[in-house]
Amino acid sequence: MEDSSGLRLLHVHAHPDDESSKGAATTAYYVAQGVRVMVATCTGGERGSILNRALDTPENWARLPDLRREEMAEAARVLGIEHVWLGFTDSGLPEGDPLPPLPEGCFALQDVDRAAGRLVKVIREFRPQVVTTYDENGGYPHPDHVMCHRVTMAAVAAASDPEAWPEHGEPWEVSKVYYDLIFHRQRFAGLDAAMHEAGLERPYHARLSNWAEAPNRLTTFIPCAGYFDVRDAALRAHATQVDPDGPWFAVPVAVQVKGWPTEDYQLVHTLVETSLPEDDLFAGLRPAAGDSVEPWSYSI
């Protein structure tokens, strides 16, 4: 892929489709600028469900792991990204009271430091200045999402350590790390208000009434509304996972542009000086992309 900007962005996700439901418009926005973007997917989504009723057939269930790989390839094509599988096995989402044990050998039961080795190799080979992942709660408490957070943070730290994983290449220090916080109350309130203003049904009104305010962790707002259509095309590529008539598409794109035109993140680590709030994941990096960074740091 052409590397016209010298900038590289790595998203680390738990399952195929997460890259399209979380930050896909951001991805398309940066790809259009000539940024190389890679997605590392931790698991194959083997224990997922078929959420599109039109595709809920015995034949599709029988080949779901293959279907999810095919869908991921199509989403990567739509987004214009590079993609790598880390090769772990989906843990599934345990349900019941009490919760059943996780399946033996699944991603969420791996030793974090050992599992991080696979991502260390990706980081050292791709050499991203910026990495995004989920927060400490996984964005929501799916065991694979929580593990994805833990593995990503361990790998970012280990990638710069010359004594860690020497067989995986020369050390590389990631300049900035972000948590993807796109699913937050402020955004859904903005979209709900925009639907009301447009005279349309308010799909989030009931949900918002039971959604308590939380501390504001947002630091970075990417103005990527021009790529919401690319995001939606990438989502539809995961046909078994997304109902084209379902809630993902409840708010027309034109209303979204008015109600909340950004995708949002929390800066949690940086080695370059930046001013908050930001509107660019590469703030502080663009003037000297590829150069060594100044000895300035910020971490939560």
N, C-alpha and C positions, 0 to 999 in steps of 0.2 A: 504494500500500500504506500502511496506517495506520502512523504513526510515533509510537507511544504512549510510547516510552522516551526519544526523542531520541538514541538510540545507533544507530550504523550500522557494519556489519561487511562487509568485502569480501574474498572468497576469490578468488585468482587461480589458475586451473588450466590445464593444457596441453591436455586433450582432454575431450570430453563423456564422462562416466562417472567421471572423476577426482573430481568434486565429491561423488559418492555413495559412492565407495570410500575416501575420505579426509576424515573430518571431518563426515560427514552428520548424525550424531547431535548433534554440537556445534551445527550449523546449526539443527536442529529445536529444540534446547534454547533457543537464543536467540530464534528466531522466536516460540516460545511465550511469551517474556517481553515481546514487543512490539518487539524489536529489528528494524530493517530489515536484511536480509541480501541482498547481491548476489553473484552468481558471474560473474566474467569468464572466458570460455573462449577460450584463445588460438587454437586451431585447430578445424577441423570433424571431426577424426578420419577424414579421407577415406582414409588409407592404413592404417587398422586392419584387423583380421581379424574374422571371425565366429567367436566362441568358444563359442556355444551350438549344439551339433550339430543340434538340432531345427530350427534356422533356417538351417542351412548349405545354401542352395539357390542355383541360378544366378540366380533372380529377385531374391533378396535381395542377392546380390553386385552385381547390376546397378544397384540403387538404394541401395547402402549409405550414400552421403553424405546422401541424403534421410532414410533410416531413422534415422541418428544424430541428425539435427536433431529428428525427431519424438520420439525417445527422450529427448533432452535436455529438450524441452518438457514431457513427462510427468513427468520427475524434478523439474523446477522446480515443477510443480504440487503434487507430493507433499510437497516440502520447504517450500513456501510462500515461495519466494524470488523476487527479481528476477534477470533474467539478461541478459547481453550477450555477443555474439560479437565478438572482436577482429578476426576476418577473415583470419587467417594460414592457410597451407596446411600440413597435417600432413607431417612429415618422414619418417614411417615409422621402424621400428626396424631399422637395418642389421644384417645377419647374414652370417657368413662370415669366413674368414681368408685374405687380409686383408679388412677390411670394405670394402664398396663405397662409392663416393662418395654423399653425400646428393643428393637430387633438386634440380635447379636451381629456385630461387625458393621453396624450402620455409622454414618458420619458423626452423629452426635455423641457416640461413645468412644471416639478416637482420642488418643493422647494429643493434647493441643500442640505441644511443641513438636512432636513428630509429624503430625498432620501439616503443620505450617511449612515443613520442608518443601512440599510440592509447590506451594505458592512462592516461597523464597526463590525457587528456580525461575518461575515466571517473572517475578519482579526483576531479578538480575539480568534476565535476557531481554525483557521489554524496556526496562529502565524508565518507568513512568515518573514524572515529577509529581503527579497527583494521583492519589488512590481514594476511592469512595467505598464505603461498606455500610452496614447497619449499626445502630447504636447498641448499647450493652443489653437491651431487651430484645434485640433482633428485629426492631420495628414492630413486631408483635411476637408473642412468646412461642413461636414454632421452634422446636429443638434445633433444627438445621440452621435457622436464622441466627439464633444465639451462638451456635458453634461457628458460623461464618464470621460473626463479629470477632470472636475470640481468636480464631485462626488468622484472620486478617491482621489484627493488631500484633500478634506474635510474629507473623511473617515480616511485617514492616520493620519491626525492631531487629529481627535476626538478619534481614537482608543487608543491613549496613555493618554487620559484625563480621570481620574477616575470619574469626575463629569458628563461626557457625556455618555449617553446611559448605565447607570449602569445595566440595565436589560439584556444587551448583553454580560456579562461576565467580567472577569478581564482585566484591561488595558494591551495593548501590543504596544510596540514601534517598528515600522518598522525601520530597520537600514539604508536601502538604497532605493531610488526611482529613476527610470529611465523613460525617454520618449523613446518610440520605434520610431526610425527615419530611418527605413529601406528604405523607398522610398525617396532617395535623389539623386541629380544630379550626384555626383561623382560615385555612384554605377552604374547608368545607362550608364554613359560615359565609365566606365571600361568594362561593358558587351558589349557595342557597339564596342569598340576597339577590344575586344577579338573575336567577331564575324567577324570583318573585317580581323583580322589576320588569322582566320581559313578559310577564303575565302567564308564565308556564308553571306546571306542577313543581312543587318544591320537594325533590327526592330525598333531601337530607334533613328535613325539618324535624321529624320525630327523633332521628338519631342525635341531632344536636341538643335536643332538650335533655338527653341523658348523658351527654358528653361533658364531663367536668373540665373546667379550665386547668391547664397545666403550666408549669413554669416555661417561659419562652426561651427556647434554646436556639432559635433561628439566628444565623449570622450571615447567610449568603443566599441571594435570590437571583437565579439565572433567568434572564429575559428571553425565554425560548418559545413564546407562544406561536411564533411563526412555524414551529415544527410539531405542533400538536397533531397535525394530520399524519405525519410520519410516525409519531408515537402510536397512534391508533392503528396504523397499518401493521406495525410490528406486533402489537397486541393481537390483532386478528390472525397473524401468522401462527400463533399458538392456538390453533382451532379447537383442540380438545379441551383447552383450559379456559376459554373465554366465549361466553354466549354473546353473539353479535347483537342481540336484542336486549342484553342484560344491563346491569347497573354501571358497568364500565363506560357505557356510552349514553348515560341518562341525560347528560348536560351537553347541548350542542356546542361545537367548537367555538362558534362566534360568541356564545354566552360565556364560555370559559375565558376567552381572551379579555372580556370586560370584567369578569368576576375575580379572576386570579391568574395573571398572565405569566407567572414564574413557576419554576421548580426550585425547591428550597432545601438547604443543607445547614449543618452545623460544622464549622471549622473546629477541629479538636487538636490539631497539631500542625505547626508550621515552623519552618526554618528561615522563612523570608518575612520581612516586615510587610504588614498589610493594615489597612484601615477597615474597621467594621462599622456598618454592614458592607458587604461586598456584593458585586454583581458579576463576578468572574472567578471561577475556580483557580485560574492562573494569575490572579492578582498578586503582584510582587515578583512574578516570574517572567512576564513577557519581555521586559526591556533587555534581559540578559539570558534568554532561554539557552540552555546548554552550558552556561558558565557556572562556576562554583558560587554557592550562595553565601551571603553574609552571615556571620556568627550571631544570629538573632533567633530566638525561639519562643514559641507559645504553645502550651499544651493545657488541656483541661486537667 
